[in-house]
Amino acid sequence: MAEEREQPDEVLECLIEELGQAMQDFQRSNDTLDQQAADRLGLNRTDMHCLDLLFGSTPMSPGELASAAGLTTGGVTTAIDRLERSGYAARTRDTADRRRVIVQPTEKARTLVWEIYGPIVTEGEAYLRNLGVEDIHRITEFLRFTTEQQREHAARLAERG
């Protein structure tokens, strides 16, 4: 008697369940890493989140940082003050618009953050170089989808209070 093979739908359902578990494990490990990084830098999680946002592709004003971090203007001012005292951020005048203040990570922050996260970047890049272009495209597509999905769900939760 021949063994029954799993049907494609059953295989797909098992893979989706396995991926879901892997995503939960990833989120938990990311949370643990972020807490360890915050501890290493002597920051609370809110200040760590603000510092992380400052490493984005464009400089941020305090108001933009407040919006991105979900903080009030008073809350972000307190966080920026603490980051400045720690030597991790600096307020500067925007060179394009001298009326605008931007907040940027300092060299000290760049160095320490690279010490923490650099090995992950290096190891991740090495892993990705062993994948095909289509694989990387699909992974990127999935991550963008899940990121947007989580942002939308967070906004719905915030609306409900």
C-alpha positions as CSV (number, residue, x, y, z in Angstrom):
1,M,0.0,0.0,0.0
2,A,1.5,3.3,-1.1
3,E,1.8,6.1,1.5
4,E,-0.6,8.9,1.1
5,R,1.0,12.1,0.1
6,E,-0.1,15.4,1.6
7,Q,-2.2,17.4,-0.7
8,P,-0.8,20.7,-1.9
9,D,-3.4,22.7,0.1
10,E,-2.4,20.8,3.3
11,V,1.3,21.5,2.6
12,L,0.5,25.2,2.0
13,E,-1.5,25.4,5.3
14,C,1.4,23.8,7.2
15,L,3.9,26.2,5.6
16,I,1.7,29.2,6.4
17,E,1.4,28.0,10.0
18,E,5.2,27.5,10.2
19,L,5.9,30.9,8.8
20,G,3.5,32.5,11.3
21,Q,5.3,30.9,14.1
22,A,8.6,32.0,12.7
23,M,7.3,35.6,12.5
24,Q,6.2,35.5,16.1
25,D,9.6,34.1,17.1
26,F,11.3,36.8,15.1
27,Q,9.2,39.6,16.7
28,R,10.0,38.2,20.2
29,S,13.7,38.0,19.4
30,N,13.7,41.5,18.0
31,D,12.0,42.8,21.2
32,T,14.7,41.0,23.3
33,L,17.5,42.5,21.2
34,D,16.1,46.0,21.4
35,Q,15.8,45.7,25.2
36,Q,19.4,44.5,25.4
37,A,20.5,47.4,23.1
38,A,18.6,49.9,25.2
39,D,20.2,48.6,28.4
40,R,23.6,48.7,26.8
41,L,23.1,52.3,25.8
42,G,21.5,53.2,29.1
43,L,18.2,54.2,27.5
44,N,14.6,53.5,28.2
45,R,12.6,51.9,25.3
46,T,10.9,55.2,24.3
47,D,14.3,57.0,24.0
48,M,15.7,54.0,22.2
49,H,12.8,54.1,19.7
50,C,13.4,57.8,19.1
51,L,17.1,57.2,18.5
52,D,16.2,54.4,16.1
53,L,13.9,56.8,14.2
54,L,16.8,59.3,13.9
55,F,18.7,56.8,11.8
56,G,16.1,57.1,9.0
57,S,17.0,58.3,5.6
58,T,16.0,61.9,6.1
59,P,16.6,64.3,9.0
60,M,13.7,64.9,11.3
61,S,12.4,67.9,13.1
62,P,11.3,67.4,16.7
63,G,7.7,67.6,15.5
64,E,8.3,64.9,12.9
65,L,10.0,62.7,15.5
66,A,7.1,63.2,17.8
67,S,4.6,62.1,15.1
68,A,6.7,59.1,14.1
69,A,7.2,58.0,17.7
70,G,3.6,58.6,18.7
71,L,4.6,61.1,21.3
72,T,3.3,64.5,22.3
73,T,5.6,67.5,21.7
74,G,6.3,67.6,25.4
75,G,7.2,63.9,25.4
76,V,9.5,64.1,22.5
77,T,11.2,67.2,24.0
78,T,11.9,65.2,27.1
79,A,13.2,62.3,25.0
80,I,15.5,64.5,22.9
81,D,16.8,66.2,26.0
82,R,17.7,62.8,27.5
83,L,19.3,61.7,24.2
84,E,21.4,64.9,24.1
85,R,22.5,64.5,27.7
86,S,23.6,60.9,26.9
87,G,25.5,62.2,23.9
88,Y,23.4,60.3,21.4
89,A,21.6,63.1,19.6
90,A,22.0,66.7,18.8
91,R,19.6,69.5,17.7
92,T,21.0,71.5,14.8
93,R,19.7,74.1,12.4
94,D,18.6,72.7,9.0
95,T,21.2,74.0,6.4
96,A,18.4,74.3,3.8
97,D,16.0,76.2,6.1
98,R,17.7,78.0,9.1
99,R,14.4,78.4,10.8
100,R,14.0,74.6,11.1
101,V,15.6,72.6,13.8
102,I,16.5,69.0,13.1
103,V,17.6,66.2,15.5
104,Q,20.4,63.9,14.4
105,P,22.3,61.0,15.9
106,T,25.8,61.9,17.0
107,E,29.0,60.0,15.9
108,K,29.0,58.5,19.4
109,A,25.5,57.1,18.7
110,R,26.5,55.9,15.2
111,T,29.6,54.1,16.6
112,L,27.8,52.4,19.5
113,V,24.7,51.4,17.5
114,W,27.0,49.9,14.8
115,E,28.8,47.9,17.5
116,I,25.5,46.5,18.6
117,Y,23.7,46.0,15.2
118,G,26.7,45.8,12.8
119,P,27.3,42.1,13.2
120,I,23.6,41.4,12.4
121,V,23.9,43.6,9.2
122,T,27.0,41.8,8.1
123,E,25.7,38.3,8.8
124,G,22.3,39.1,7.2
125,E,24.0,40.5,4.0
126,A,26.1,37.3,3.8
127,Y,23.0,35.1,4.1
128,L,21.1,37.2,1.5
129,R,24.0,36.9,-1.0
130,N,23.3,33.2,-1.1
131,L,19.7,33.7,-2.3
132,G,18.4,34.5,-5.7
133,V,17.1,37.9,-6.9
134,E,13.5,36.6,-7.0
135,D,13.8,35.3,-3.4
136,I,15.0,38.6,-2.1
137,H,12.3,40.4,-4.1
138,R,9.6,38.2,-2.5
139,I,11.0,38.5,1.0
140,T,11.1,42.3,0.6
141,E,7.6,42.3,-0.8
142,F,6.3,40.3,2.2
143,L,8.1,42.5,4.7
144,R,6.6,45.6,3.2
145,F,3.2,44.0,3.3
146,T,3.5,42.9,6.9
147,T,4.9,46.3,7.9
148,E,2.0,48.2,6.4
149,Q,-0.5,45.7,7.8
150,Q,0.9,46.2,11.3
151,R,0.9,50.0,10.9
152,E,-2.8,49.9,9.8
153,H,-3.7,47.7,12.7
154,A,-1.9,49.9,15.2
155,A,-3.8,52.9,13.8
156,R,-7.1,51.0,14.2
157,L,-6.2,50.1,17.8
158,A,-5.3,53.7,18.6
159,E,-8.6,55.0,17.2
160,R,-10.5,52.6,19.5
161,G,-8.6,54.1,22.5
